[in-house]
Amino acid sequence: MNDEELKARLGEVPLPDHKEAEDRAWALVRSTYESELHTQAVEEGSSKGVAVHRPDFRGPAFRLWGLLAVLAAGIIVISPARALVADWVKDVVRGPQVESTKVSTSPPGGGRLLVQNQSGTWVTKDDGSRRLLGEFRDSVWSPKGRFVAAVDDHQLVALTPDGELRWALTRPSPPMLPSWNSPDGFRIAYIERRQLRLVAGDGTGDTVLASGAEAVRPAWRPGLTHDLAFARPRHRVEVLNADSGRRLFTRSMPGSIRGLQWSTDGSRLLVWTNRSVTVLDSRGHSVWDYASKPGKTVETAGVRPASAQVFVLERGRQTQAILTGPGERTSVVIAARSLSDPIWSPNGRRLMVAWPEADQWLFLRGRNLSRVDALGDISQQFSPGAGERARFPTATGWCCTR
């Protein structure tokens, strides 16, 4: 079978929900193709000193390419026949084959998600149902998922997953970036203006632990020592003991710190800036480094639970999901124009990655994250009745998988 026969046969294949899938796929492909052509034109035009014009998307050449790309992208989203046309859309998305797709908000493997959109903070349940907790943001789970900590303009609150308010702490300035320690849940750390503050898990004993903190979510070392990592000005990371206030170490980084995360056993601290990812040992010594390539920036990173593997989301012309780490081979797992908000399941068996342009959550699994399941129509499920005005939400936490 030649290419023309394959194209003709694919055009006759009926697809489930084909109209909705075609609309989503067309918007995704057109946006990506337009961006790529314009980028190429800018680069070529700049080198020749000529004016640059956007391509004509009404011409027959684009309509023909677009028809094939829409069909291909529709198959990527909902059909096992994706492998037949993958080569035609590598500039849109490349990576492992999506093995299953369904409309739901219940993660494969089970568990509950914290999700945020313009309405506030939501909790999803194992059965796919959703509950809006209120107009809160920066939400995080407590240990074992019994409670949720979140903030609004002047309050830090603790709620049950059913939306029952347990306590609220009112502050003169907006609190932000709460972090609940594990496993005992004895304290919550948060940032207010330039202060690193602590409050007990029952909402009492609010106090300042350190001044001069940057707006980066603090990271508790797992265990009963109550050690806390946070970002200081001038690109420094510092670890304090919350009980005694004793400084355990401070370390300068090669750029502004964007995020912090401890390994499951508390022996390593992951620190990332916009251009690098570093693993520190318990004394603050570097044991592994990753530097982004020219023209790319590190969006976020995370340690795989109970593993040395590190996941890096790197943004350039495309967003690349990279699996790497100490003693690990560096490989690109999946790439697309827009990927965001990676979250490991608590048991480390799956990695959830948002794909807003396709309105999907991708769930990568396997040691090398080579297998993928997807949940679709995410925006509508958190914005019922909003239609085209529905915005893609942000997932902030995954708890309690089987």
GIJO-V127185 format. One line per field, one symbol per residue. burial: b if it has 24 or more other C-alpha atoms within 12 Angstrom, else e. Layout:
burial->???
This chain:
burial->eeeeeeeeebeeeebeebeebbbbbbbbbbbbbbeebeeeeeeeeeeeeeeeeeeeeeeeeeeeebbbbbbbbbbbbbbebbeebbebbbbbbbbbbbbbbbbbbbbbbbbbbbbbbebbbbbbbeeeebbbbbebbbbbbbbbbbbbbbbbeebbbbbbbbbeeebbbeeeebbbbbbbbbeebbbbbbbbebbbbbbbbbbeebbebbebbbbbbbbbbbeebbbbbbbbbebbbbbbbbeeeeebbbbbbebbbbbbbbbbebbbbbbbbbbbbbbbbbebeeebbbbbeeeebbbbbbbbbebbbbbbbbbbbbbbbbbbbbeeeeebbbbbbbbbbbbbbbebbbbbbbbbbbbbbbbbbeebbbbbbbbbbbbebbbeeeeeeebbbbbbbbbbbe
